[in-house]
């Protein structure tokens, strides 16, 4: 999950370089996550974005989710911009 979020960060930066905004669409990013990993880009704007990753092989709870954010978005488990944090 962590590497998927780091790869997503690179894709968001490339998208921003072309469009001067971030996106919530993994399709627009041409991004494919690992098998059994679910990526949710919860918010995106010209000033930042936020995403979470979960794994279908792990029980669902807030402690089994990883998160990352950039710019004006803040995360629930991520406390430092651009750093993946898992609960």
N, C-alpha and C positions, 0 to 999 in steps of 0.2 A: 504494500500500500504506500509506503514511504517513497519508493522509487517512482511509482506511478504519479504521485503528487509532484515530485521534483521534475519529472518529464512534462507534466501538465504546465508547470511554471515556465519551462522553456518554450512550450508551444504558445502560451499566452503572451510572452514577450515578443515572439516572432509575429504574432497576430497584431499586437499593439504597434509594432514598427511599420506595418502596412496600413493599418486603419485608424491609428491614434485613439483607440479605445480597446477595452477588453471585452470578452464575450462569454456568455453562459453556454454556448453551443459547442459540444465536443466535435460535432460534425464540421462546423466552420473551422475548427482547429485542426481537422484531419487527425484527431487523436484517438488512439485505441488503447484502452487500459488492459491490464493483464487479465487472464482468465479468472473468473470468480471475484474480481474486484469491481465494485461499483463506484463510479465517480459522480459526485453531484457538485456542480458549480452553482452555488446558492445565490451569488450576487456578482455583478460585473458592471463596470461603468468606465468612464474615461479616467477616473482617479484610482481604480483598484479592482480587486476581485477576491473572492473567497471560495474555497472548495473543501469538500470532505471526501474521504475514501473509506469504504467498508469492504469486508470480505465475506462472501457467502458461507465460507467454512468456519466462521467464528460467530458465536452467539451474539444476537443483536442487543446492544446496550450502548449508552454514551461512552463507556470505557473502551469499547472495541472499535472506535472510529478515530481516524487520523485527520488532521486538518492543517490547512495552510492559508495564509492571506497575504495580500500585497496592497499597499496604498491605503485608501480610505476605508477599507473593510476590516473588521476585526473578527476574530474567531473566538469560539468558546473554550477550546483547549490550547490553541496556538497563542502564545503570549509575545512572540517576537516575529516581526514581519519577515516573510520569506523562509521561515524555519518550520519544518514539518513537526507537529506535535501530536502524540497519540495519548488518548485518555486512559 
